[in-house]
Amino acid sequence: MSDPIDALVRDLSPVVPRSSLRITAAWVASATLFGLASVLFILGWRSDWIEVRFSLSYWLAGGALALTLFTAARLGICLSMPGARVSPGLRLAPGAGLVLTLVMFVILHVTSGNAGDLATGLAATGWSCSVALAALSILPGLLLLTFMRRLAVTEPAGAATALGMAMGAAGAMAIGCHCDSTNAAHLLVFHGVPLMLMPVVIRLVGKRLLRW
Amino acid sequence: MSREARDVYLAEAMAKAQRGDQAAYREVLESIRVIIKLYSTRILKRIGRYDPGIAEDMTQDVLLAVHQKRHTYDPSQPLLPWLFSITRYKIIDYGRRERRRPTSSLEGLEEALAAPVLSEAGTERDLAAILATLPARTREVLEMVKLEGLSVAEAAARTQLSESNVKVLVHRALKTLRGKAARGESL
């Protein structure tokens, strides 16, 4: 049975071993640049930037999203590298980041002082944030999907869930730089719900796309 | 050769193969082929679906997957966890394709893959058992060349045999092992 081995040896060409950390860093940098460019040139920066830049809760909310973004991307890439050690901490980190983000949305409302009442936060115009979040997550999502498909995903369902979390976090970070609402109802419904739904939807669709 | 030394040898050979060394790549493929075949055969037997043709197909699928995804191997890590990860994925993929066939039943595949007996240590015991069925001299030469990584000349010097004798013994040993693995012997 040496024929298949002969063929594989003849087909051998040098390859560069991939580094999960470098790929993760490259994607995080690309997603961040894309988000910044979208906000600066299309959506416009949030009008209360001067006020919130000194707001600890605003930065903590952003930090929670950044944690979700990085750990979800890292998890997805590690699940695409056969034999890579994926610690229980790494598996839990994106979900923990997501929960922390939702908690920070509430804290943001409580600490901002000008969030308004919850009912006004549920105005129909809030759906534009959800649509924009989803739109801003597409390109980073396609890029991360491309990276993962070029590797060797051994847990398609888990990797697709991580992909959905990373996409959602990228979209949410970008829209957070545009949307100036600090109302908990608005943030939880129009930002938080898409954030929670995206991993579920992408898991259903993505696990088939990630098979090889 | 200790397991650690074997792991280091395989990792170094695969790193050379990633740089385009065909001889090292052939060494790696010949070494892992038996391991993959044993692992696949064990899984199929556990779920009562053993067939030499299916085991051989799985082995070829995994070897092809190893070839296509060799860029995902990190040379600083042991080779076998990477190999077993790909093998398990390919077996699950096979099970998924089979489930789509109405006449097929692969009950117990996930349990078989998750069972602790399907560890590297389990496969290593099988490998030792199957090697033990070979004549002593043949086993000795095969272990030197294929597991310890000695060259034909080095193995010949150690065993006081000619190089052509060593080559013939290795060739016969591999042929015997393939036949035994195909018939599912010693598992």
Interface residues (C-beta under 8 A of the other chain):
Chain A: M1 P4 I5 L8 V9 R10 D11 L12 S13 P14 V15 V16 P17 R18 S19 S80 M81 P82 G83 A84 L151 A152 T154 R211 W212
Chain B: A17 Q18 R19 G20 Q22 Y25 R26 L29 E30 R33 E56 Q60 L63 L64 A65 H67 K69 R70 H71 T72 Y73 D74 P75 Q77 P78 P81 W82 L83 F84 S85 I86 R88 Y89 D93 R178
